[in-house]
Amino acid sequence: MKKFLFGATVVSMWLGPVGLLLAQATLPPPGGSVQDPPGRGRGPVFPKGPAPKLADGKPDFSGVWRPDNGLVGDISRILKPGDQILLKPEGEKMMKGHKANQDPEANCLPTGVPRMAPYPWTIATAPGRLFFLFEGNIHSYRQIFMDGRQHPKDPDPTWYGHSVGHWEGDTLVIDTVGFNDLFWFDFAGHPHTEQLHVVERYTRPDLGTLVEEILIDDPGAYQKPFTLIAKNRLEQKSEIMEYICQENNQDPTHIVGTAKPL
């Protein structure tokens, strides 16, 4: 039975308050790495070597990845140097409301963009498309159109939005709009509105590292755009596993603020 789970979810369902502490203990420290569950093999934390290339010369982003820092606890920890998160009064009101309620991600709902649960994920390709496949929570996926299409003029609001992508040299650029306002950016409760516009830039500087530079632009909640820098590490001896999050989890009410390791 799989027991490696993000802070205070399913482990705590089995073990109660003790499980809550054990689950929190699996969360990474700021800038640190989550530990793998017993029996789940992996290579070094960041395998060394040059980044592989595809036949057309583009970087090969395939493989199983795990978020290594940020996009879990508090996005303010992974701000691009010199940037600030400046909430508008409307955004401050939304964040206060979030802190008084349950985190949707802790209730097994999608993480949205750019947030990720601390579980493995991978990139799959099809003609004219990329898919981000996630192990965590609802075993969900993102679809990125790579065929040159534009965003619809009035997209239906969704958890992952409408994404179009293109290459700029060795950088994969993904532009996403059309979000609902239901997910949080992190455990801290940073909010957004349906005006959210996210631009992600993915690079693979070496074999074991996938770097995300994420521009957040939401004039409905923030005074100005800001950029996050996050990393993913390659899991060389791992595969995405089947994982089901239980919507009747009773423990999210006990999660207050940013989960921290013991």
C-alpha positions as CSV (number, residue, x, y, z in Angstrom):
1,M,0.0,0.0,0.0
2,K,1.5,3.3,-1.1
3,K,2.2,5.6,1.9
4,F,4.2,8.4,0.4
5,L,1.7,11.2,0.3
6,F,1.8,15.0,0.5
7,G,1.4,16.7,3.9
8,A,-1.6,15.6,5.9
9,T,-3.8,13.9,3.3
10,V,-4.3,10.2,3.0
11,V,-1.6,9.0,5.4
12,S,-3.4,10.9,8.1
13,M,-6.7,9.3,7.1
14,W,-5.2,5.9,8.2
15,L,-3.3,7.1,11.3
16,G,-5.2,10.1,12.6
17,P,-3.2,12.9,14.3
18,V,0.0,10.8,14.4
19,G,-0.4,10.3,10.6
20,L,-0.7,14.0,10.2
21,L,2.7,14.6,11.7
22,L,4.2,11.7,9.7
23,A,2.8,13.1,6.5
24,Q,4.1,16.6,7.2
25,A,7.5,15.1,7.8
26,T,7.6,14.0,4.2
27,L,7.4,17.5,2.9
28,P,10.7,19.1,1.6
29,P,12.4,21.9,3.4
30,P,12.8,25.2,1.5
31,G,14.9,24.3,-1.5
32,G,15.2,20.7,-0.5
33,S,14.0,17.4,-1.9
34,V,11.1,15.2,-1.0
35,Q,12.3,11.7,0.1
36,D,11.0,8.7,-1.9
37,P,9.0,6.0,-0.3
38,P,10.6,2.7,0.7
39,G,10.9,0.3,-2.2
40,R,10.5,3.0,-4.8
41,G,13.9,3.0,-6.5
42,R,15.6,6.1,-8.0
43,G,19.0,7.4,-9.1
44,P,20.8,10.3,-7.5
45,V,18.8,13.3,-6.5
46,F,20.0,15.2,-9.6
47,P,21.6,12.7,-12.1
48,K,24.6,14.1,-13.8
49,G,25.3,14.3,-17.5
50,P,24.4,16.2,-20.6
51,A,20.7,16.8,-21.5
52,P,19.6,14.3,-24.2
53,K,18.4,15.5,-27.6
54,L,15.7,14.4,-30.0
55,A,16.3,13.4,-33.6
56,D,15.3,17.0,-34.7
57,G,17.8,18.5,-32.3
58,K,15.3,19.7,-29.8
59,P,15.8,18.9,-26.1
60,D,14.3,15.6,-25.0
61,F,12.0,16.4,-22.0
62,S,10.8,12.8,-21.6
63,G,11.3,10.9,-18.4
64,V,9.7,10.9,-15.0
65,W,10.1,14.1,-13.0
66,R,9.5,15.1,-9.5
67,P,9.1,18.7,-8.3
68,D,12.1,19.6,-6.1
69,N,11.3,23.0,-4.7
70,G,8.5,25.4,-4.4
71,L,5.1,25.2,-6.0
72,V,4.0,23.3,-2.9
73,G,4.3,25.3,0.3
74,D,4.7,29.0,-0.4
75,I,5.5,30.5,-3.9
76,S,7.1,33.5,-2.2
77,R,10.1,31.2,-1.5
78,I,10.9,30.7,-5.2
79,L,10.4,34.2,-6.5
80,K,12.9,35.3,-9.2
81,P,15.5,37.6,-7.6
82,G,14.2,41.2,-7.6
83,D,10.5,40.3,-8.0
84,Q,7.8,40.9,-5.5
85,I,4.3,39.5,-4.9
86,L,2.1,42.6,-4.4
87,L,-1.5,41.8,-3.8
88,K,-4.3,44.2,-4.6
89,P,-6.9,44.8,-1.8
90,E,-9.2,42.4,-3.7
91,G,-6.4,39.8,-3.7
92,E,-5.7,40.3,0.0
93,K,-9.3,39.7,0.8
94,M,-9.3,36.5,-1.3
95,M,-6.2,35.3,0.5
96,K,-7.7,35.9,3.9
97,G,-10.8,34.0,2.8
98,H,-8.6,31.1,1.7
99,K,-6.8,30.9,5.0
100,A,-10.2,30.4,6.7
101,N,-11.2,27.6,4.4
102,Q,-9.9,24.3,3.1
103,D,-7.3,24.0,0.4
104,P,-8.9,22.5,-2.8
105,E,-5.8,20.6,-3.5
106,A,-6.0,18.9,-0.1
107,N,-9.5,17.9,-1.0
108,C,-8.2,16.0,-4.1
109,L,-9.1,18.7,-6.6
110,P,-6.7,19.7,-9.5
111,T,-3.7,21.8,-8.6
112,G,-4.2,24.2,-11.5
113,V,-1.2,26.0,-13.0
114,P,1.6,26.4,-12.0
115,R,1.2,24.5,-8.7
116,M,2.1,20.9,-8.6
117,A,1.6,18.2,-6.0
118,P,5.0,16.6,-4.8
119,Y,4.5,13.5,-6.9
120,P,6.1,12.3,-10.2
121,W,4.9,13.5,-13.5
122,T,5.9,13.1,-17.1
123,I,5.6,14.6,-20.6
124,A,4.0,12.6,-23.4
125,T,3.8,13.7,-27.1
126,A,1.3,13.2,-29.9
127,P,1.1,14.9,-33.3
128,G,0.7,18.6,-32.6
129,R,0.3,18.2,-28.8
130,L,2.1,17.7,-25.6
131,F,0.5,16.2,-22.5
132,F,1.6,16.6,-18.9
133,L,0.6,13.5,-17.0
134,F,0.4,13.7,-13.2
135,E,0.5,10.8,-10.7
136,G,-0.9,12.9,-7.9
137,N,-4.4,13.6,-6.7
138,I,-6.9,12.8,-9.5
139,H,-4.3,11.2,-11.9
140,S,-5.0,14.1,-14.2
141,Y,-3.3,15.7,-17.3
142,R,-2.7,19.0,-19.0
143,Q,-3.0,19.3,-22.8
144,I,-0.7,21.8,-24.7
145,F,-1.5,22.5,-28.3
146,M,1.8,22.7,-30.4
147,D,0.1,23.1,-33.8
148,G,0.2,26.9,-34.0
149,R,-3.4,27.6,-33.0
150,Q,-4.4,30.6,-30.9
151,H,-6.4,30.8,-27.7
152,P,-10.2,30.9,-28.2
153,K,-11.6,34.4,-27.7
154,D,-13.8,33.3,-24.9
155,P,-12.5,30.1,-23.3
156,D,-14.6,28.1,-20.8
157,P,-12.9,28.5,-17.4
158,T,-11.1,25.3,-16.4
159,W,-8.7,24.1,-13.7
160,Y,-5.7,23.9,-16.1
161,G,-6.8,26.5,-18.6
162,H,-6.2,26.5,-22.4
163,S,-2.5,26.1,-23.3
164,V,-0.6,26.7,-26.5
165,G,3.1,26.1,-26.9
166,H,6.0,26.7,-29.1
167,W,9.8,26.4,-29.1
168,E,12.3,29.3,-28.7
169,G,15.6,27.6,-29.4
170,D,16.0,25.0,-26.7
171,T,13.2,26.5,-24.5
172,L,9.7,25.2,-24.5
173,V,7.3,28.1,-24.0
174,I,3.7,27.4,-22.8
175,D,1.1,30.2,-22.8
176,T,-2.1,29.5,-20.8
177,V,-5.3,31.5,-20.2
178,G,-8.9,30.5,-19.5
179,F,-8.6,29.5,-15.8
180,N,-11.3,29.2,-13.3
181,D,-10.7,30.9,-9.9
182,L,-11.1,27.7,-7.8
183,F,-7.5,26.6,-7.1
184,W,-4.8,28.1,-4.9
185,F,-1.2,28.7,-5.9
186,D,0.1,27.1,-2.8
187,F,-0.6,26.0,0.8
188,A,-0.2,29.6,1.9
189,G,-3.4,30.4,-0.1
190,H,-2.1,32.8,-2.7
191,P,-5.1,33.5,-4.9
192,H,-5.9,34.3,-8.5
193,T,-8.8,35.4,-10.6
194,E,-10.2,34.3,-14.1
195,Q,-7.9,37.1,-15.5
196,L,-4.9,34.9,-14.8
197,H,-2.4,34.5,-17.6
198,V,0.6,32.2,-17.1
199,V,3.7,31.9,-19.4
200,E,6.0,28.9,-18.6
201,R,9.4,28.5,-20.0
202,Y,11.0,25.0,-19.6
203,T,14.7,24.3,-20.1
204,R,16.8,21.2,-19.4
205,P,20.3,22.4,-18.6
206,D,21.5,18.9,-17.9
207,L,20.4,15.3,-17.6
208,G,18.9,15.4,-14.2
209,T,17.3,18.9,-14.1
210,L,14.2,20.5,-15.7
211,V,13.9,24.2,-14.9
212,E,10.6,26.2,-15.0
213,E,10.5,30.0,-15.2
214,I,6.9,31.0,-14.7
215,L,5.5,34.4,-15.3
216,I,2.3,35.1,-13.3
217,D,0.1,38.0,-14.7
218,D,-3.2,38.5,-12.9
219,P,-4.4,42.1,-12.8
220,G,-7.5,41.0,-10.9
221,A,-5.5,40.0,-7.8
222,Y,-2.0,41.4,-8.1
223,Q,-0.5,44.9,-8.6
224,K,2.0,43.7,-11.2
225,P,3.3,40.4,-12.8
226,F,5.9,38.3,-11.0
227,T,8.1,35.4,-12.0
228,L,8.8,32.1,-10.2
229,I,11.8,29.8,-10.7
230,A,11.2,26.1,-9.9
231,K,13.1,22.9,-10.5
232,N,12.2,19.2,-11.2
233,R,14.6,16.4,-10.8
234,L,14.8,13.3,-13.0
235,E,13.6,10.0,-11.5
236,Q,15.8,7.5,-13.4
237,K,14.5,4.3,-11.8
238,S,10.8,5.2,-11.4
239,E,7.5,5.1,-13.2
240,I,4.3,6.9,-12.6
241,M,2.1,4.9,-10.3
242,E,-1.7,4.8,-10.0
243,Y,-2.8,7.0,-7.1
244,I,-6.3,7.8,-6.0
245,C,-7.0,10.7,-3.6
246,Q,-10.1,10.2,-1.4
247,E,-12.6,13.1,-1.5
248,N,-13.9,12.1,1.9
249,N,-10.6,13.0,3.6
250,Q,-11.5,14.5,7.0
251,D,-8.1,15.9,7.8
252,P,-7.7,19.1,5.6
253,T,-9.5,21.0,8.3
254,H,-6.4,20.5,10.5
255,I,-4.0,22.0,7.9
256,V,-3.3,25.6,8.9
257,G,-0.9,27.7,6.9
258,T,2.2,26.3,5.2
259,A,3.0,22.7,6.1
260,K,6.5,22.3,7.4
261,P,8.8,19.3,8.1
262,L,9.4,18.3,11.7
